[in-house]
């Protein structure tokens, strides 16, 4: 792919609204994402890509088990201008009737799938990605009507993604590749209740407790090989027990925006699990 040059250098903004996204963490604790590393940036739960955008690594290995999600990043990397134009068309067509008609479609072409995913993400309820047992997206329409956002810069995203490897795979595969000088950021779905976050049941389907155990073993092994690890999780005794013998653990609070009614939302505790020395956080 030819290098695409953006008109000006600016801070990259995530283009997805993603349940459990880490924009808030990057804003409140940027020190965890300013570590200078010599190797590759590895993110095995890519989601909305907020951490990747904040770090802006020169080399990266990005993965997720969500095939549609990885395809969206791939299409942005390869065809940012086309995706932008397609979104502008959808912006002019958006309505309640159009949303449900479009949601019911099952496109085959990869670009069609990418455009559909981003449109639904921006117009569905709270940006939640959820499919039924048949694998069909089933989130109702939300209150947001903007399909094109002022912060969109798919050309800048294409630039950053140019040196990234994108994979659909289980989290263990990229973590096992990490070695000395590499930086891992792991933000798995939270599968233990912390202050009853209301999103637990769905996440249990995506990520079981056995997966939590596998993740802890993989991250400890990577750290022993010399990788720098920053991970997030629910502040729960069982989670802390998985990591406390090897990593430093810091408690932080976050806002919750998942609940349908604003009066059911609040602030909840999470943990940052890491092996950064304080002097390494710039």
N, C-alpha and C positions, 0 to 999 in steps of 0.2 A: 504494500500500500504506500502511495506517495505521502510524504509528510504534509499535514494540513496545518497551516499557520493561522493562528487566531489573531484578530485585529489588535488586541491588547492583553497584557498579562493581568489577571485578576484572580481572586480567591475562588476556587472551584466550589460550586454549590451542588449538593445532591439533587437529582432530578426525580427521585422517588420519595413518596411518603411511605415509610416502612414501620410496621408495628415492632416496637423494641429497638428502633433506630437510635443511634448514638450521637446525634447532633448536640443534644443537651450536655453529654459528657465531654465532648470536645470543647464546648464553650466554657464549661465550669472547671474542667481539669485538663487544660491543653498540654500541661507538662508531660503527660504520659504519651503524647504523640509527637514530641519534639526530640526524641532520642536519635542521635546520629549513629546509623548503622552502616556497615560496609557491604553487606550482602543483599539479599533479596527480601522484599516485603511479602509476607504470606498471610492471606486472610481466608480461612476455610468456611466462613459463614458470611458471604459477601453482603447479602441483603441490599439495603439502600446505599451502601458504599460510602457512608459519611467519613469513616476513618481513613479509607483509601484516599478520598479527596483531600482530607486534612494533611496527611503525610506527604502526598505527592511523590511517591518513590520513583526512582529511575528504573527499577526492575521490580516486577511483581508476579506472584502466582495467586490468582483469585479463583475461588471455587464456591460452589453451592450445589445442593442436591436438586434445586429448582431449575429444571431445564429451560422453562420459559424466561426466567430471570437472566440466566447466563446468555441466552440468545439475544435478549434485549441489549445487554452490554456489547455483545459482538456486533450487532447491527449498528449501534451508535459508533463503534470504532470504525467500521467499514463505510457506513453511509450516513453521516450526521446530517447532511443537507437534505437528503431525501426524507429522513425521519421528521425533521423540522417542518417540511412542507406538508407532509401527510397529517401532522398534528394540527396545523393551521386549518386544513380542510375540516377535520373533525370538530375543531373549535366552533366553526360556523354552523355545524350540523347538530350540535349537542342539544338534547332535550330529554325529557323523561321517556318518551316513546322510543327515541333513537337509542338511548342507553340500553334498554332491555332488549331491543332487537339486536343491537351490536353485541351485547353480552352473550346472547344465544348462539352466535356464530362460532364456527370451529375452523378458522383459516388454516390452510396447509403451508403456504409460503412463509419463509422465516421472517421476512420483513413485515408481512401482514400480521403475524403473531406478535412481533415486537411492538408495533403501533397499537394493536388492540390492548396489549398488557398495560402500556403506559397510559392510554386513554382511560381504561377502567380504574387504574390506580389513582388517577387524579380526580375521578368523578364518583367513585364508590364511597361507601361509608368508612370514614377514618383511614382510608388507604390499606385496609386489611386484605391480605392475600389468603383466600380460603377456597378450597374446592370440595365438591361433594364426593361420594364414593365412586362416582363414574368419572371423576377427574374434571368436572366442569366447574368453572368459576361461578360462585353463587352468592356473592355479597351484594346486598341491595344498593341502590343509588344513594349517594350522600347529598350534602347541601352545597358542596363546592361545584362551581360551574366553569371555572377556568381550565381549559385544556392546554393552552399555551401560557407559560409563566414568564414574567420579566427576568427571572434569574436563569432561564434556560440558556445554556451555551454548549451545545452538543459538539461543536468544533473543538472547544477546549477539552471536553471529555475525551474526544477521539485522540487528541494529542497525548493525554496522559495514559490512555489505554493502549497506545501503540506499542509500548514495551512491556505489556502485561500478557501473561498466559492465562487464558480463561478455560476453566474445566467444570464439567458436571460430574461430581464425584462425592464420595463419602469424605468426611473431614480428616480421617486418618491419613489418606493418601498424601495431601500436601504437607501435613505436619511431619510425616515420616521423612520428607525430603529436606526438612530444615536442618541446618548445621551451624557451625561457628560463624558469627557475623550476620546471620539472618534475623529478621524481626517478625514475630508472629503476633497478630491481633486476633483473638478468638472471642466471638460474641454469640454463643449458642442460644437457641430458644430456652427459656427458663421453664423447668418442669417440676419445680417444687414450689409450694405456695409460700410467698413472702408477702405478708399483710393482705392476703387474699386478692391478688392482682386481677382476677377476673378473666385472665387469658390462659389460665393453666390447662383447662380441659383440652383445648385445641392443640396447645403445644405438646401435650403428652403424646399425641398421635405422631407429631413430627419428630420428637426427641424424647426417648424414654430415659428412665433412671440408669439403665444399663449403658446407654449412650453417654450419659454424664460421667460414668465411671471410666469408660473407654477414653473419653476426652482427657480426663485428668491424667491417666497413664501416659497417653501420647504427649501431652504437654510437658510432663515431668521428664520423659525420655528426651524430648527435644532440648529442654533446658540443660540436661546433662551433656548433650552434644555441643553445647556452647551457644544455642540460640537464645535470643532475648524474647521473653514472653510477657505479653499483657493480655489478660483475659477478664471478662466480666461475667457476673452471674448473680443469682438471687442471694440475698443475705440470709442464708439458712444454715443451721448447724451442720447438717449432713454435707452440704456443699463445702463449707469451710473445712470440715474434717478431711475432705479429699485432697486439699491443697496445703493445709497449714504446716505440715512437716517440711515442706520444701520451698514454698513461696512466701513472700510478704503479702499481707492481705489488708486492704484499706476499705473502710465503709464510706459510702457516699449516698446521697439521697437524690431521687429523681422525681419529676412530675409524672403522673399517669394520665393519659388522654384516651385510653381504650374504652372506658365505660360510655354507654350511650348517653347518659345524663350527666351533665357537668357536676351536679352535687354528689355524684358517686365517685368522682375523681379526687385524688389527693396526692400525697408525697410518700414514696416508698424507698426502702433501703436496698442498695445493691452493694456488691463487693467488687473491688478491682484486685485481681490476683496478678502478681508480677514478680520478676526477679531483677528489677532495676535498682541499682544503688541510688540513693538520693542525689549524689553528686552527678549522676549520669542524666538526670532529668533537667534539661536546659531551661 
